[in-house]
Amino acid sequence: MSPEMIALTVVSVSALGFVLFIAYRVLPKKLKPHVYSEKWMDIQSFCKDKTAWPQALTDADALLDLALKKRKYKGKSMGERMVSAQRVFTNNDTVWFAHNLYKKVSADPNVRLREADVKTALMGFRQALRDLGALANPRDEQKKGEA
């Protein structure tokens, strides 16, 4: 092989490697629902005790933020990532309610939480995680069972 051909091959392989690396870094990752399901079950265990509700909101917010980051939604803060993902969410208002309730709890740990608000927030977080593919959707599970 001539030196020009070797140089061309090296440059081509390097360029292909660079393109694949960039594609790997930019494209969203597929989330692993079993990992998120385990964490979600842990969050649900906090719901039994009223004093653990703030921890449930904190962990659910962190789990959603992790899913947004893994799916490569742009933004420096979680709020910015939620804006980037708002077209994916089936109920954007509930997700924002949940995030704002979390922020209220993190700012004042002694805030009084109503059970209905905590349930609404956790349902919002759960639906957002389903919309992102982090948690299995019950409709998808039914389709698998029918097939």
BABA-721233 format. One line per field, with one value per residue: residue in three letters; x, y, z of N, C-alpha, C, O in turn. Coordinates in nm, 2 decimals, always signed. Layout:
BEGIN
resn = [ala,...] .
n_X = [X,...] .
n_Y = [Y,...] .
n_Z = [Z,...] .
ca_X = [X,...] .
ca_Y = [Y,...] .
ca_Z = [Z,...] .
c_X = [X,...] .
c_Y = [Y,...] .
c_Z = [Z,...] .
o_X = [X,...] .
o_Y = [Y,...] .
o_Z = [Z,...] .
! end
This chain:
BEGIN
resn = [met,ser,pro,glu,met,ile,ala,leu,thr,val,val,ser,val,ser,ala,leu,gly,phe,val,leu,phe,ile,ala,tyr,arg,val,leu,pro,lys,lys,leu,lys,pro,his,val,tyr,ser,glu,lys,trp,met,asp,ile,gln,ser,phe,cys,lys,asp,lys,thr,ala,trp,pro,gln,ala,leu,thr,asp,ala,asp,ala,leu,leu,asp,leu,ala,leu,lys,lys,arg,lys,tyr,lys,gly,lys,ser,met,gly,glu,arg,met,val,ser,ala,gln,arg,val,phe,thr,asn,asn,asp,thr,val,trp,phe,ala,his,asn,leu,tyr,lys,lys,val,ser,ala,asp,pro,asn,val,arg,leu,arg,glu,ala,asp,val,lys,thr,ala,leu,met,gly,phe,arg,gln,ala,leu,arg,asp,leu,gly,ala,leu,ala,asn,pro,arg,asp,glu,gln,lys,lys,gly,glu,ala] .
n_X = [+0.08,+0.04,+0.18,+0.01,-0.24,-0.25,-0.25,-0.49,-0.67,-0.63,-0.71,-0.98,-1.08,-1.04,-1.21,-1.46,-1.47,-1.48,-1.72,-1.90,-1.85,-1.95,-2.21,-2.29,-2.27,-2.45,-2.71,-3.01,-3.02,-3.15,-3.37,-3.36,-3.61,-3.65,-3.46,-3.55,-3.80,-3.75,-3.64,-3.86,-4.04,-3.92,-3.96,-4.24,-4.27,-4.23,-4.46,-4.63,-4.59,-4.66,-4.46,-4.26,-4.32,-4.20,-3.95,-4.02,-4.11,-3.88,-3.70,-3.85,-3.85,-3.57,-3.53,-3.68,-3.53,-3.29,-3.37,-3.44,-3.19,-3.05,-3.19,-3.10,-3.20,-3.19,-3.05,-2.96,-3.07,-3.32,-3.57,-3.53,-3.47,-3.72,-3.88,-3.77,-3.85,-4.13,-4.31,-4.32,-4.45,-4.75,-4.92,-4.85,-4.90,-4.94,-4.69,-4.54,-4.67,-4.60,-4.31,-4.29,-4.41,-4.22,-4.01,-4.11,-4.12,-3.84,-3.74,-3.87,-3.87,-4.06,-4.31,-4.66,-4.80,-5.06,-5.24,-5.37,-5.24,-4.98,-5.03,-5.12,-4.89,-4.70,-4.83,-4.80,-4.52,-4.48,-4.62,-4.48,-4.23,-4.31,-4.38,-4.13,-4.02,-3.90,-4.04,-4.24,-4.53,-4.87,-5.05,-4.88,-4.79,-5.02,-5.07,-4.85,-4.92,-5.14,-5.05] .
n_Y = [-0.12,+0.22,+0.52,+0.73,+0.61,+0.47,+0.69,+0.81,+0.61,+0.60,+0.86,+0.85,+0.64,+0.77,+1.00,+0.87,+0.75,+0.98,+1.09,+0.89,+0.90,+1.16,+1.13,+0.94,+1.09,+1.29,+1.19,+1.08,+0.86,+0.53,+0.46,+0.26,+0.08,-0.10,-0.02,+0.24,+0.17,+0.03,+0.23,+0.40,+0.24,+0.25,+0.52,+0.53,+0.39,+0.58,+0.71,+0.61,+0.72,+1.03,+1.21,+1.15,+1.24,+1.48,+1.38,+1.19,+1.35,+1.49,+1.28,+1.19,+1.41,+1.43,+1.19,+1.23,+1.44,+1.31,+1.13,+1.31,+1.42,+1.19,+1.15,+1.35,+1.61,+1.96,+2.22,+2.41,+2.40,+2.20,+2.30,+2.43,+2.20,+2.07,+2.25,+2.21,+1.95,+1.96,+1.91,+1.64,+1.55,+1.43,+1.56,+1.85,+2.06,+1.93,+1.81,+2.04,+2.14,+1.95,+1.98,+2.24,+2.21,+2.05,+2.23,+2.42,+2.27,+2.21,+2.46,+2.53,+2.32,+2.28,+2.32,+2.27,+1.99,+1.89,+1.59,+1.53,+1.71,+1.60,+1.35,+1.42,+1.54,+1.33,+1.16,+1.31,+1.32,+1.05,+1.01,+1.17,+1.04,+0.80,+0.90,+0.97,+0.73,+0.61,+0.47,+0.18,+0.19,+0.13,+0.07,-0.03,-0.26,-0.41,-0.45,-0.62,-0.84,-0.93,-1.00] .
n_Z = [+0.00,-0.07,+0.08,+0.07,+0.06,+0.30,+0.47,+0.40,+0.48,+0.76,+0.82,+0.74,+0.91,+1.16,+1.13,+1.11,+1.36,+1.52,+1.44,+1.52,+1.80,+1.86,+1.79,+1.98,+2.21,+2.18,+2.10,+2.26,+2.54,+2.58,+2.83,+3.13,+3.24,+3.46,+3.65,+3.72,+3.81,+4.05,+4.20,+4.21,+4.35,+4.60,+4.66,+4.68,+4.91,+5.10,+5.13,+5.32,+5.57,+5.71,+5.78,+5.61,+5.36,+5.25,+5.18,+4.99,+4.78,+4.73,+4.64,+4.42,+4.25,+4.20,+4.07,+3.83,+3.73,+3.68,+3.48,+3.28,+3.23,+3.14,+2.90,+2.76,+2.76,+2.71,+2.92,+3.20,+3.45,+3.63,+3.58,+3.33,+3.17,+3.19,+3.05,+2.80,+2.76,+2.75,+2.55,+2.54,+2.77,+2.89,+3.07,+3.13,+3.32,+3.56,+3.61,+3.64,+3.87,+4.06,+4.06,+4.15,+4.41,+4.52,+4.53,+4.71,+4.94,+4.97,+5.02,+5.26,+5.50,+5.70,+5.60,+5.57,+5.44,+5.22,+5.19,+4.95,+4.77,+4.78,+4.67,+4.41,+4.31,+4.32,+4.14,+3.91,+3.88,+3.83,+3.59,+3.42,+3.42,+3.30,+3.05,+2.95,+2.92,+3.13,+3.33,+3.30,+3.10,+3.19,+2.99,+2.79,+2.91,+2.91,+2.64,+2.58,+2.72,+2.58,+2.34] .
ca_X = [+0.00,+0.11,+0.17,-0.12,-0.36,-0.25,-0.29,-0.63,-0.74,-0.62,-0.80,-1.12,-1.12,-1.05,-1.33,-1.57,-1.47,-1.52,-1.87,-1.97,-1.84,-2.04,-2.35,-2.31,-2.28,-2.57,-2.83,-3.06,-3.00,-3.27,-3.37,-3.38,-3.73,-3.63,-3.38,-3.63,-3.91,-3.70,-3.63,-4.00,-4.10,-3.87,-4.03,-4.38,-4.27,-4.23,-4.60,-4.70,-4.56,-4.67,-4.33,-4.16,-4.37,-4.10,-3.84,-4.08,-4.11,-3.74,-3.65,-3.92,-3.79,-3.44,-3.55,-3.72,-3.42,-3.20,-3.43,-3.43,-3.05,-3.02,-3.25,-3.03,-3.28,-3.10,-3.08,-2.87,-3.15,-3.43,-3.68,-3.50,-3.49,-3.86,-3.93,-3.72,-3.93,-4.27,-4.39,-4.33,-4.53,-4.90,-4.99,-4.74,-4.93,-4.92,-4.55,-4.49,-4.72,-4.51,-4.18,-4.31,-4.43,-4.09,-3.93,-4.16,-4.07,-3.70,-3.72,-3.92,-3.89,-4.17,-4.43,-4.76,-4.84,-5.19,-5.23,-5.42,-5.13,-4.87,-5.07,-5.12,-4.75,-4.64,-4.89,-4.74,-4.39,-4.49,-4.66,-4.37,-4.13,-4.37,-4.37,-3.99,-3.98,-3.83,-4.12,-4.33,-4.67,-4.96,-5.11,-4.78,-4.79,-5.14,-5.04,-4.75,-4.99,-5.24,-4.97] .
ca_Y = [+0.00,+0.35,+0.60,+0.81,+0.52,+0.45,+0.82,+0.82,+0.51,+0.65,+0.98,+0.80,+0.57,+0.87,+1.07,+0.78,+0.73,+1.10,+1.10,+0.80,+0.95,+1.27,+1.07,+0.87,+1.19,+1.38,+1.11,+1.04,+0.72,+0.46,+0.44,+0.12,+0.09,-0.18,+0.06,+0.34,+0.11,+0.00,+0.36,+0.45,+0.17,+0.31,+0.65,+0.50,+0.34,+0.70,+0.76,+0.55,+0.80,+1.17,+1.28,+1.12,+1.30,+1.57,+1.29,+1.13,+1.46,+1.52,+1.17,+1.18,+1.52,+1.39,+1.08,+1.29,+1.51,+1.21,+1.08,+1.42,+1.43,+1.08,+1.16,+1.46,+1.74,+2.07,+2.31,+2.41,+2.36,+2.11,+2.38,+2.45,+2.07,+2.05,+2.33,+2.14,+1.82,+1.98,+1.85,+1.49,+1.53,+1.43,+1.66,+1.94,+2.13,+1.84,+1.80,+2.17,+2.15,+1.86,+2.04,+2.36,+2.17,+2.01,+2.35,+2.48,+2.18,+2.22,+2.60,+2.54,+2.18,+2.27,+2.35,+2.17,+1.93,+1.82,+1.45,+1.54,+1.77,+1.50,+1.24,+1.48,+1.56,+1.20,+1.11,+1.39,+1.27,+0.91,+1.02,+1.23,+0.93,+0.71,+0.97,+0.97,+0.59,+0.56,+0.37,+0.12,+0.24,+0.02,+0.03,-0.11,-0.39,-0.48,-0.50,-0.73,-0.96,-0.97,-1.06] .
ca_Z = [+0.00,-0.08,+0.20,+0.06,+0.08,+0.44,+0.54,+0.37,+0.56,+0.90,+0.84,+0.73,+1.04,+1.26,+1.11,+1.14,+1.51,+1.57,+1.41,+1.61,+1.93,+1.87,+1.79,+2.11,+2.31,+2.15,+2.09,+2.39,+2.58,+2.62,+2.98,+3.18,+3.33,+3.58,+3.74,+3.77,+3.88,+4.18,+4.28,+4.23,+4.46,+4.72,+4.68,+4.72,+5.05,+5.19,+5.13,+5.43,+5.68,+5.67,+5.80,+5.50,+5.24,+5.18,+5.12,+4.87,+4.68,+4.69,+4.56,+4.29,+4.17,+4.16,+3.97,+3.71,+3.68,+3.63,+3.35,+3.18,+3.19,+3.06,+2.77,+2.70,+2.74,+2.73,+3.02,+3.32,+3.57,+3.60,+3.51,+3.18,+3.11,+3.18,+2.94,+2.68,+2.74,+2.78,+2.44,+2.57,+2.89,+2.86,+3.15,+3.17,+3.44,+3.68,+3.63,+3.70,+4.01,+4.14,+4.08,+4.24,+4.54,+4.57,+4.56,+4.83,+5.05,+4.99,+5.07,+5.39,+5.54,+5.80,+5.53,+5.59,+5.31,+5.22,+5.13,+4.81,+4.70,+4.76,+4.57,+4.28,+4.27,+4.29,+4.01,+3.80,+3.86,+3.78,+3.45,+3.35,+3.41,+3.20,+2.92,+2.91,+2.90,+3.25,+3.39,+3.20,+3.09,+3.21,+2.86,+2.71,+2.97,+2.87,+2.50,+2.58,+2.77,+2.48,+2.23] .
c_X = [+0.09,+0.09,+0.04,-0.24,-0.36,-0.30,-0.44,-0.72,-0.74,-0.71,-0.94,-1.17,-1.13,-1.17,-1.45,-1.58,-1.52,-1.67,-1.95,-1.97,-1.94,-2.18,-2.38,-2.34,-2.41,-2.70,-2.88,-3.05,-3.14,-3.26,-3.40,-3.49,-3.72,-3.56,-3.47,-3.75,-3.87,-3.69,-3.77,-4.07,-4.05,-3.94,-4.17,-4.38,-4.27,-4.37,-4.68,-4.70,-4.57,-4.54,-4.23,-4.21,-4.27,-3.99,-3.89,-4.08,-3.97,-3.68,-3.72,-3.87,-3.66,-3.44,-3.59,-3.61,-3.32,-3.24,-3.42,-3.28,-3.01,-3.07,-3.20,-3.11,-3.19,-3.15,-2.99,-2.94,-3.25,-3.54,-3.65,-3.51,-3.63,-3.92,-3.89,-3.81,-4.08,-4.36,-4.41,-4.43,-4.68,-4.97,-4.88,-4.77,-4.91,-4.77,-4.49,-4.54,-4.63,-4.38,-4.19,-4.34,-4.30,-4.00,-3.98,-4.12,-3.92,-3.66,-3.76,-3.96,-4.01,-4.30,-4.53,-4.81,-4.98,-5.17,-5.27,-5.31,-5.01,-4.91,-5.07,-4.98,-4.68,-4.70,-4.83,-4.60,-4.39,-4.53,-4.55,-4.26,-4.18,-4.35,-4.23,-3.94,-3.90,-3.91,-4.21,-4.47,-4.77,-5.02,-5.01,-4.78,-4.90,-5.12,-4.95,-4.83,-5.09,-5.17,-4.93] .
c_Y = [+0.12,+0.43,+0.69,+0.73,+0.49,+0.57,+0.84,+0.73,+0.56,+0.77,+0.94,+0.73,+0.67,+0.95,+0.99,+0.77,+0.86,+1.12,+1.01,+0.84,+1.07,+1.22,+1.01,+0.98,+1.27,+1.31,+1.07,+0.89,+0.66,+0.43,+0.30,+0.12,+0.02,-0.10,+0.17,+0.29,+0.08,+0.13,+0.42,+0.37,+0.21,+0.44,+0.63,+0.45,+0.46,+0.75,+0.72,+0.65,+0.95,+1.25,+1.26,+1.17,+1.39,+1.49,+1.23,+1.23,+1.49,+1.41,+1.16,+1.29,+1.49,+1.28,+1.13,+1.37,+1.42,+1.16,+1.19,+1.44,+1.32,+1.09,+1.28,+1.58,+1.85,+2.16,+2.30,+2.37,+2.26,+2.18,+2.40,+2.31,+2.03,+2.12,+2.26,+2.01,+1.84,+1.92,+1.70,+1.46,+1.53,+1.53,+1.75,+2.02,+2.05,+1.82,+1.93,+2.18,+2.07,+1.92,+2.16,+2.32,+2.12,+2.13,+2.42,+2.40,+2.20,+2.36,+2.60,+2.40,+2.17,+2.30,+2.24,+2.12,+1.87,+1.69,+1.46,+1.61,+1.67,+1.40,+1.30,+1.50,+1.43,+1.14,+1.18,+1.35,+1.14,+0.92,+1.07,+1.12,+0.83,+0.78,+0.97,+0.83,+0.53,+0.45,+0.31,+0.17,+0.12,-0.03,-0.06,-0.25,-0.47,-0.53,-0.61,-0.86,-1.02,-1.04,-1.20] .
c_Z = [+0.00,+0.05,+0.19,+0.10,+0.23,+0.52,+0.52,+0.46,+0.71,+0.92,+0.83,+0.86,+1.15,+1.25,+1.15,+1.29,+1.57,+1.56,+1.50,+1.76,+1.96,+1.87,+1.92,+2.22,+2.30,+2.15,+2.23,+2.41,+2.61,+2.77,+3.01,+3.28,+3.46,+3.69,+3.81,+3.85,+4.03,+4.26,+4.30,+4.34,+4.60,+4.76,+4.73,+4.87,+5.15,+5.21,+5.26,+5.55,+5.64,+5.69,+5.69,+5.37,+5.17,+5.12,+4.99,+4.76,+4.63,+4.60,+4.42,+4.20,+4.12,+4.06,+3.84,+3.65,+3.62,+3.49,+3.24,+3.13,+3.10,+2.92,+2.70,+2.67,+2.79,+2.85,+3.14,+3.44,+3.53,+3.53,+3.36,+3.11,+3.10,+3.07,+2.81,+2.65,+2.75,+2.67,+2.46,+2.68,+2.85,+2.95,+3.21,+3.30,+3.56,+3.71,+3.69,+3.84,+4.10,+4.16,+4.17,+4.38,+4.60,+4.61,+4.68,+4.95,+5.08,+5.05,+5.22,+5.44,+5.63,+5.73,+5.55,+5.45,+5.32,+5.14,+4.98,+4.72,+4.67,+4.66,+4.43,+4.23,+4.23,+4.16,+3.89,+3.77,+3.79,+3.63,+3.37,+3.32,+3.30,+3.06,+2.87,+2.88,+3.02,+3.32,+3.28,+3.21,+3.11,+3.08,+2.78,+2.77,+2.93,+2.73,+2.50,+2.63,+2.67,+2.37,+2.24] .
o_X = [+0.19,-0.01,-0.02,-0.33,-0.47,-0.38,-0.51,-0.82,-0.84,-0.78,-1.03,-1.28,-1.22,-1.24,-1.54,-1.69,-1.59,-1.74,-2.05,-2.06,-2.01,-2.26,-2.50,-2.42,-2.46,-2.80,-2.80,-3.05,-3.23,-3.16,-3.47,-3.47,-3.77,-3.59,-3.48,-3.80,-3.95,-3.74,-3.80,-4.14,-4.12,-3.97,-4.22,-4.48,-4.31,-4.40,-4.78,-4.79,-4.50,-4.52,-4.14,-4.14,-4.25,-3.94,-3.82,-4.04,-3.95,-3.62,-3.65,-3.85,-3.62,-3.36,-3.54,-3.59,-3.26,-3.16,-3.38,-3.26,-2.94,-3.01,-3.24,-3.09,-3.12,-3.27,-2.93,-2.88,-3.28,-3.60,-3.75,-3.56,-3.67,-4.01,-3.97,-3.83,-4.15,-4.47,-4.50,-4.49,-4.72,-5.08,-4.83,-4.68,-4.86,-4.74,-4.41,-4.47,-4.60,-4.33,-4.10,-4.29,-4.27,-3.94,-3.90,-4.08,-3.88,-3.56,-3.69,-4.07,-4.07,-4.40,-4.49,-4.84,-5.01,-5.10,-5.20,-5.29,-4.96,-4.82,-5.02,-4.95,-4.62,-4.63,-4.81,-4.56,-4.31,-4.47,-4.53,-4.20,-4.10,-4.32,-4.21,-3.84,-3.85,-3.85,-4.25,-4.52,-4.75,-5.05,-5.05,-4.76,-4.89,-5.16,-4.97,-4.80,-5.12,-5.23,-4.87] .
o_Y = [+0.13,+0.41,+0.72,+0.78,+0.49,+0.57,+0.88,+0.77,+0.55,+0.78,+0.99,+0.76,+0.66,+0.98,+1.05,+0.77,+0.86,+1.17,+1.05,+0.83,+1.07,+1.27,+1.02,+0.96,+1.32,+1.36,+1.03,+0.81,+0.73,+0.38,+0.23,+0.15,+0.06,-0.11,+0.19,+0.35,+0.10,+0.13,+0.47,+0.43,+0.22,+0.47,+0.70,+0.47,+0.44,+0.83,+0.78,+0.66,+0.99,+1.34,+1.33,+1.15,+1.39,+1.52,+1.22,+1.20,+1.51,+1.44,+1.13,+1.27,+1.51,+1.28,+1.09,+1.36,+1.45,+1.15,+1.16,+1.46,+1.33,+1.04,+1.31,+1.65,+1.85,+2.17,+2.19,+2.31,+2.24,+2.13,+2.38,+2.31,+1.97,+2.07,+2.25,+1.98,+1.74,+1.89,+1.63,+1.36,+1.63,+1.57,+1.73,+2.04,+2.11,+1.82,+1.92,+2.24,+2.11,+1.92,+2.18,+2.39,+2.14,+2.13,+2.47,+2.46,+2.20,+2.37,+2.67,+2.35,+2.06,+2.32,+2.12,+2.20,+1.80,+1.68,+1.40,+1.56,+1.67,+1.36,+1.23,+1.47,+1.42,+1.07,+1.13,+1.33,+1.11,+0.85,+1.03,+1.11,+0.78,+0.71,+0.96,+0.81,+0.42,+0.36,+0.37,+0.20,+0.02,-0.15,-0.15,-0.35,-0.59,-0.65,-0.70,-0.96,-1.14,-1.12,-1.26] .
o_Z = [+0.06,+0.12,+0.29,+0.16,+0.29,+0.61,+0.61,+0.51,+0.77,+1.02,+0.91,+0.91,+1.23,+1.35,+1.21,+1.35,+1.67,+1.65,+1.56,+1.83,+2.06,+1.95,+1.97,+2.30,+2.40,+2.20,+2.31,+2.32,+2.65,+2.82,+2.94,+3.40,+3.56,+3.81,+3.93,+3.94,+4.12,+4.38,+4.41,+4.42,+4.70,+4.88,+4.82,+4.94,+5.26,+5.30,+5.29,+5.63,+5.55,+5.61,+5.67,+5.27,+5.05,+5.01,+4.90,+4.64,+4.51,+4.50,+4.33,+4.08,+4.00,+3.96,+3.73,+3.53,+3.51,+3.40,+3.13,+3.02,+3.00,+2.82,+2.59,+2.57,+2.89,+2.87,+3.17,+3.53,+3.41,+3.44,+3.28,+3.00,+3.00,+3.00,+2.71,+2.54,+2.74,+2.70,+2.40,+2.68,+2.78,+2.91,+3.32,+3.38,+3.66,+3.83,+3.79,+3.93,+4.21,+4.28,+4.25,+4.48,+4.72,+4.72,+4.76,+5.05,+5.19,+5.12,+5.30,+5.41,+5.65,+5.80,+5.55,+5.37,+5.42,+5.05,+4.90,+4.61,+4.56,+4.58,+4.34,+4.11,+4.13,+4.08,+3.78,+3.66,+3.70,+3.55,+3.25,+3.21,+3.23,+2.96,+2.74,+2.83,+3.01,+3.38,+3.18,+3.32,+3.04,+3.06,+2.71,+2.70,+2.91,+2.70,+2.41,+2.57,+2.67,+2.30,+2.16] .
! end
